[in-house]
Amino acid sequence: MKTAKPNVIVNDIVYRWPIRPVVVVCIDGGDPSYLRQFLAEGIIPNIARFARDGFAVVADGSMPSFTCPNNMSIITGTPTSRHGISGNFYLDTKTWKPVVMTGPELLRADSIITKFADAGAKVVSITAKDKLRKQLAKGLDCAKGHISFSTEFVERCTLAENGIENALEWLGMEKPGMYSMELSLFVLEAGIKLLRERQPDLLYLSLTDWVQHKWAPTEDGARTFYKKLDDCIGRLDALDATVALTADHGMNDKSNAAGEPNVIWLQDILDAKFGKDEAVVICPITDAFVAHHGALGGFVRVWSRGKIDARQIIDHIAGVDGIELALDRETACRMFDMPPDREGDVAVVARHDVCIGASAKAHDLSGLKGHRLRTHGGVSETKVPFIVNRRLNDAYRAKVAGETLKSYQIFDFAINGTL
């Protein structure tokens, strides 16, 4: 007689033991408009089947609609106010230096995969970019047979650090470039091979949004990627896994009629009014790979050095064309469920077709030449797909009635909610 596996409690959510392998895929930048386009064209049959025979809705992601906050929300099952990662950077007002928010010590909530690993499950976490890896697998001991690595540094994998070595040779693929669709496809191919060979209980596969930054849903590059994505998703499903799909954020075109980025240079505006650097603008989308977005997004934070207050900043910029919201810290955190101690004095959100930068001279836009700027960060990019390949049980069908789901509920639904 088999011994029943224990429930696992993670951040106050009770998860049953998975009845089959669970694979959660975060399609970075996977705006619902891509799925609508390609479902209508009939070129993503596996995802179409999931939507028909399983469960599919459009959910709300966390704010700001950036990669790090939403991946951490998904892997912890909590909003940013609970896990604390609200961007790639925040400003340390003791030093007036931006602080990178990708260290595992800054994550305040437990990782679902780590807690399951502690309970005896076999787990896998694979990311395209390494900036997410350590937070997603915070506390995970890969020396015990678990796997956590990134495509970015796949050639550096060791058994002690990543749970796998010689990964390129094992997978039989060359390392892809950082600006390529293959960066994401590598993650999926590795997940498929691990699911087939090692049969882990939980897998988290997080892609990159190079494709969505580069191509709109009507363009052939996006079409090619989604066909390949759908093929990989179908192969995961064929291995008798529960497969759940979501995204960290959507994506919008933020260029003007001439094809140039439609930018509000907020630091320049504030300097002209209040004096140089009396207010400091931080663009929390910034990471090491800015060629496809120029560190421009739909959300920025503003801190005052003390001579002006939040109300003065808000009053000055609220009427700027393209600014959708300018909110003081308390209001922003209440509206968007964000951590107050890592929020600026003012949170600024752009309209769907506009992005916000700091100073014009501080942004390198050379990587955007020849392409319209497509980026994210605002409320307009919070809508994301929420798709599971299996039908929901009665309790979870009742749970979704009249309720807008959050993307961070995807593990809950995939583990607890499926038949």
Secondary structure as the mmCIF struct_conf table of DSSP 4:
data_model
#
loop_
_struct_conf.conf_type_id
_struct_conf.id
_struct_conf.beg_label_comp_id
_struct_conf.beg_label_asym_id
_struct_conf.beg_label_seq_id
_struct_conf.end_label_comp_id
_struct_conf.end_label_asym_id
_struct_conf.end_label_seq_id
HELX_LH_PP_P HELX_LH_PP_P1 LYS A 2 ASN A 7
STRN STRN1 VAL A 8 VAL A 10
TURN_TY1_P TURN_TY1_P1 ASN A 11 ASP A 12
STRN STRN2 ILE A 13 TYR A 15
HELX_LH_PP_P HELX_LH_PP_P2 ARG A 16 PRO A 18
BEND BEND1 ILE A 19 ARG A 20
STRN STRN3 VAL A 22 CYS A 26
TURN_TY1_P TURN_TY1_P2 ASP A 28 GLY A 29
HELX_RH_AL_P HELX_RH_AL_P1 PRO A 32 GLU A 41
TURN_TY1_P TURN_TY1_P3 GLY A 42 GLY A 42
HELX_RH_AL_P HELX_RH_AL_P2 PRO A 45 ASP A 53
BEND BEND2 GLY A 54 GLY A 54
STRN STRN4 PHE A 55 ASP A 60
HELX_LH_PP_P HELX_LH_PP_P3 SER A 62 SER A 62
BEND BEND3 MET A 63 PRO A 64
HELX_RH_AL_P HELX_RH_AL_P3 THR A 67 THR A 76
TURN_TY1_P TURN_TY1_P4 GLY A 77 GLY A 77
BEND BEND4 THR A 78 THR A 78
HELX_RH_AL_P HELX_RH_AL_P4 THR A 80 HIS A 83
BEND BEND5 GLY A 87 ASN A 88
STRN STRN5 PHE A 89 ASP A 92
TURN_TY1_P TURN_TY1_P5 THR A 93 TRP A 96
STRN STRN6 LYS A 97 VAL A 100
BEND BEND6 GLY A 103 GLY A 103
HELX_RH_3T_P HELX_RH_3T_P1 PRO A 104 LEU A 106
BEND BEND7 ALA A 109 ALA A 109
HELX_RH_AL_P HELX_RH_AL_P5 ILE A 112 ASP A 118
TURN_TY1_P TURN_TY1_P6 ALA A 119 GLY A 120
STRN STRN7 VAL A 123 THR A 127
BEND BEND8 ALA A 128 LYS A 129
HELX_RH_3T_P HELX_RH_3T_P2 ASP A 130 LEU A 132
HELX_RH_AL_P HELX_RH_AL_P6 ARG A 133 LEU A 136
TURN_TY1_P TURN_TY1_P7 ALA A 137 GLY A 139
HELX_RH_3T_P HELX_RH_3T_P3 CYS A 142 LYS A 144
TURN_TY1_P TURN_TY1_P8 GLY A 145 GLY A 145
STRN STRN8 ILE A 147 SER A 150
BEND BEND9 THR A 151 THR A 151
TURN_TY1_P TURN_TY1_P9 GLU A 152 PHE A 153
HELX_RH_3T_P HELX_RH_3T_P4 VAL A 154 ARG A 156
HELX_RH_AL_P HELX_RH_AL_P7 LEU A 159 ASN A 162
BEND BEND10 GLY A 163 GLY A 163
BEND BEND11 GLU A 165 ASN A 166
HELX_RH_AL_P HELX_RH_AL_P8 ALA A 167 LEU A 171
TURN_TY1_P TURN_TY1_P10 GLY A 172 GLY A 172
HELX_LH_PP_P HELX_LH_PP_P4 GLU A 174 GLY A 177
BEND BEND12 MET A 178 SER A 180
TURN_TY1_P TURN_TY1_P11 MET A 181 MET A 181
HELX_RH_AL_P HELX_RH_AL_P9 GLU A 182 ARG A 198
BEND BEND13 ASP A 201 ASP A 201
STRN STRN9 LEU A 202 SER A 206
HELX_RH_AL_P HELX_RH_AL_P10 TRP A 210 LYS A 214
TURN_TY1_P TURN_TY1_P12 PRO A 217 THR A 218
BEND BEND14 GLU A 219 GLU A 219
HELX_RH_AL_P HELX_RH_AL_P11 ASP A 220 ASP A 237
TURN_TY1_P TURN_TY1_P13 ALA A 238 ASP A 240
STRN STRN10 THR A 242 THR A 246
BEND BEND15 ASP A 248 ASP A 248
STRN STRN11 ASN A 252 ASP A 253
STRN STRN12 SER A 255 SER A 255
TURN_TY1_P TURN_TY1_P14 ALA A 257 ALA A 258
BEND BEND16 GLY A 259 GLU A 260
STRN STRN13 PRO A 261 PRO A 261
STRN STRN14 VAL A 263 TRP A 265
HELX_RH_AL_P HELX_RH_AL_P12 LEU A 266 PHE A 274
TURN_TY1_P TURN_TY1_P15 LYS A 276 ASP A 277
BEND BEND17 GLU A 278 GLU A 278
STRN STRN15 ALA A 279 ILE A 282
TURN_TY1_P TURN_TY1_P16 PRO A 284 ILE A 285
BEND BEND18 ALA A 288 ALA A 288
TURN_TY1_P TURN_TY1_P17 ALA A 291 ALA A 295
STRN STRN16 GLY A 297 GLY A 297
BEND BEND19 GLY A 298 GLY A 298
STRN STRN17 PHE A 299 SER A 304
BEND BEND20 GLY A 306 ILE A 308
HELX_RH_AL_P HELX_RH_AL_P13 ALA A 310 ILE A 317
TURN_TY1_P TURN_TY1_P18 ALA A 318 GLY A 319
BEND BEND21 VAL A 320 VAL A 320
TURN_TY1_P TURN_TY1_P19 ASP A 321 GLY A 322
STRN STRN18 ILE A 323 ASP A 328
HELX_RH_AL_P HELX_RH_AL_P14 ARG A 329 PHE A 336
TURN_TY1_P TURN_TY1_P20 ASP A 337 ASP A 337
HELX_RH_3T_P HELX_RH_3T_P5 PRO A 340 ARG A 342
BEND BEND22 GLU A 343 GLU A 343
BEND BEND23 ASP A 345 ASP A 345
STRN STRN19 VAL A 346 ALA A 350
TURN_TY1_P TURN_TY1_P21 HIS A 352 ASP A 353
STRN STRN20 CYS A 355 GLY A 357
BEND BEND24 ALA A 358 ALA A 358
HELX_RH_3T_P HELX_RH_3T_P6 ALA A 360 ALA A 362
HELX_RH_3T_P HELX_RH_3T_P7 SER A 366 LEU A 368
TURN_TY1_P TURN_TY1_P22 LYS A 369 GLY A 370
BEND BEND25 HIS A 371 HIS A 371
STRN STRN21 ARG A 374 THR A 375
BEND BEND26 GLY A 378 GLY A 378
HELX_RH_3T_P HELX_RH_3T_P8 VAL A 379 GLU A 381
STRN STRN22 LYS A 383 VAL A 388
BEND BEND27 ASN A 389 ARG A 390
HELX_LH_PP_P HELX_LH_PP_P5 ARG A 391 ARG A 391
STRN STRN23 LEU A 392 LEU A 392
HELX_LH_PP_P HELX_LH_PP_P6 ASN A 393 ASN A 393
HELX_RH_AL_P HELX_RH_AL_P15 ASP A 394 VAL A 400
TURN_TY1_P TURN_TY1_P23 ALA A 401 GLY A 402
STRN STRN24 LYS A 406 LYS A 406
HELX_RH_3T_P HELX_RH_3T_P9 SER A 407 GLN A 409
HELX_RH_AL_P HELX_RH_AL_P16 ILE A 410 ASN A 416
BEND BEND28 GLY A 417 GLY A 417
STRN STRN25 THR A 418 THR A 418
#
